[in-house]
Each structure stands twice: as structure tokens, then as C-alpha cells.
Amino acid sequence: MDKIKSLADLKKKREELQSALTLREQGENTENLIQVRVAMATCGIASGAKQVMEVIINECNKRGIQAVVTQTGCMGYCYAEPTVEVTKPGSEPVVFGYITPVKAEELVAKYLAGNEMLDGVIPVNYEKVNQ
């Protein structure tokens, strides 16, 4: 973490943290927001899911993308961890596998911000996470 050397630095840090908190707290009003669920069962965490989630939150903040980023349990794709489920308003969920921190940046830049599909989509043979 960077050292806070001035009141301006402190205010900037407060805004960054408040923005991240707001994204996490919007879980009740998800119908008009992009929903991103990062699988964080034991296999996901061991594969780097925590870092992937941090990158997704930071990239959404940097780009001003209104999304609810949360963690979930096992999606059943242990072979493809870390996995991320993205649900855009009015669309079916898409699950991406083998997400590294670098690929998480690409996911936000291309799929969340630009509707460009990425490699690594896991074929639809699952139930939605919240069912």
C-alpha cells in the first residue's frame, strides 16, 4: 500500500475504498447491473481467485463500470479454476475458466466494457450460481 503523505492522498484513498465498497453493497439492486461472481472454493483460492477478484474490482473502478462483484462457492469446474461467472442485464450468464490476473483485466476491458467475447468460455451445462 502506498504511504499517505498529505490530506489529498488520504481523500483519494478514501474515495477509492468507498467506490469499492459501493460495488460490493449493490447486491440488492442487481437487475440493472453487471453481476460478476468469482468462484472461491478451496480449488479456486488455491488457483489464484482472490487475486483475480481484486483485479476485476480494481479494473471496474478504474473504468467506471457499474458491476456487482461477489464471491461464490464451487461452480463445479475445478479443472478450469479460477472461474468467473458474468451475467449482464437481460442476458444469460457466461462462465469463463482459467482466469489469471492478466486475463481478468482483459475480461473487464473487452467483455464487460466492450461486449467482445473472450476465449475460455465453459460450455453451458450448469445451473445458475444463485439457484
C-alpha positions as MATLAB code, in Angstrom:
seq = 'MDKIKSLADLKKKREELQSALTLREQGENTENLIQVRVAMATCGIASGAKQVMEVIINECNKRGIQAVVTQTGCMGYCYAEPTVEVTKPGSEPVVFGYITPVKAEELVAKYLAGNEMLDGVIPVNYEKVNQ';
ca = [
       0.000    0.000    0.000;
       1.228    3.480   -0.827;
       2.132    5.804    2.016;
      -0.292    8.609    2.705;
       1.691   11.825    2.814;
      -0.969   14.504    2.571;
      -4.632   15.249    3.079;
      -5.113   14.914   -0.689;
      -3.633   11.391   -0.581;
      -5.965   10.490    2.268;
      -9.019   11.815    0.406;
      -8.028    9.931   -2.742;
      -7.617    6.689   -0.796;
     -11.000    7.221    0.889;
     -12.694    7.685   -2.495;
     -11.070    4.517   -3.870;
     -12.157    2.444   -0.881;
     -15.660    3.942   -0.870;
     -16.052    3.123   -4.555;
     -15.008   -0.490   -3.990;
     -17.371   -0.783   -1.035;
     -20.254    0.640   -3.052;
     -19.746   -2.009   -5.737;
     -19.923   -4.751   -3.118;
     -23.014   -3.300   -1.408;
     -25.133   -3.009   -4.557;
     -26.063   -6.669   -4.277;
     -29.726   -5.821   -3.664;
     -30.179   -3.862   -6.922;
     -28.595   -6.264   -9.371;
     -31.202   -6.406  -12.122;
     -29.730   -3.410  -13.999;
     -26.070   -4.058  -13.188;
     -23.472   -6.464  -14.465;
     -23.024   -9.286  -11.965;
     -19.623  -10.915  -11.640;
     -19.224  -13.979   -9.433;
     -15.764  -15.343   -8.720;
     -15.661  -18.980   -7.563;
     -13.767  -19.104   -4.283;
     -13.972  -22.643   -3.078;
     -10.704  -24.231   -1.972;
      -9.643  -25.072   -5.525;
     -10.400  -21.536   -6.764;
      -8.488  -19.871   -3.954;
      -5.529  -22.207   -4.496;
      -5.555  -21.292   -8.195;
      -5.498  -17.526   -7.593;
      -9.162  -16.500   -7.409;
      -8.528  -13.870   -4.711;
      -6.091  -12.017   -6.948;
      -8.482  -12.348   -9.895;
     -11.312  -10.830   -7.852;
      -9.103   -7.922   -6.737;
      -8.133   -7.199  -10.347;
     -11.767   -7.292  -11.502;
     -12.844   -4.881   -8.742;
      -9.938   -2.508   -9.429;
     -10.460   -2.557  -13.211;
     -14.212   -1.936  -12.848;
     -13.424    1.006  -10.571;
     -10.829    2.427  -12.981;
     -13.182    2.169  -15.951;
     -16.306    3.328  -14.117;
     -18.143    0.075  -14.863;
     -21.168   -0.382  -12.622;
     -20.953   -4.016  -11.576;
     -21.619   -6.118   -8.520;
     -18.531   -8.246   -7.912;
     -19.004  -11.025   -5.375;
     -17.520  -14.345   -4.448;
     -19.324  -17.640   -4.592;
     -18.608  -21.224   -3.721;
     -17.747  -24.083   -6.038;
     -19.184  -23.924   -9.552;
     -18.083  -27.483  -10.286;
     -15.322  -26.593  -12.740;
     -12.290  -27.398  -10.595;
     -10.276  -28.291  -13.692;
     -10.713  -24.722  -15.030;
     -10.100  -22.645  -11.896;
     -10.179  -19.765  -11.318;
     -13.661  -19.472  -12.826;
     -15.769  -16.341  -13.176;
     -19.485  -16.122  -13.993;
     -20.641  -12.902  -15.664;
     -24.307  -12.005  -16.032;
     -25.158   -8.890  -17.998;
     -28.629   -7.356  -17.665;
     -31.064   -9.199  -19.919;
     -28.531  -11.905  -20.838;
     -27.804  -15.439  -19.768;
     -24.738  -15.982  -17.567;
     -21.406  -16.806  -19.172;
     -18.746  -18.741  -17.236;
     -15.092  -18.145  -18.056;
     -12.373  -20.545  -16.956;
      -8.614  -20.354  -16.452;
      -8.813  -16.664  -15.474;
      -5.439  -15.235  -14.478;
      -4.994  -11.667  -13.195;
      -3.895  -10.628  -16.708;
      -6.915  -12.327  -18.272;
      -9.145  -10.677  -15.635;
      -8.012   -7.269  -16.915;
      -8.831   -8.401  -20.444;
     -12.228   -9.706  -19.284;
     -13.148   -6.304  -17.887;
     -11.723   -4.327  -20.821;
     -13.146   -6.461  -23.607;
     -16.224   -8.302  -22.323;
     -17.610   -6.070  -19.589;
     -16.764   -2.745  -21.248;
     -16.955   -3.722  -24.904;
     -19.117   -6.864  -25.369;
     -16.212   -8.663  -27.066;
     -16.225  -12.382  -26.251;
     -13.016  -13.956  -24.916;
     -11.542  -17.432  -25.153;
     -12.102  -19.685  -22.179;
     -15.908  -19.843  -22.075;
     -17.089  -23.008  -20.365;
     -19.976  -24.589  -22.336;
     -23.442  -24.267  -20.835;
     -24.028  -27.383  -18.770;
     -24.605  -25.867  -15.372;
     -27.240  -24.353  -13.143;
     -27.012  -20.669  -12.309;
     -24.951  -19.975   -9.194;
     -27.882  -18.489   -7.255;
     -30.215  -21.444   -7.832;
];
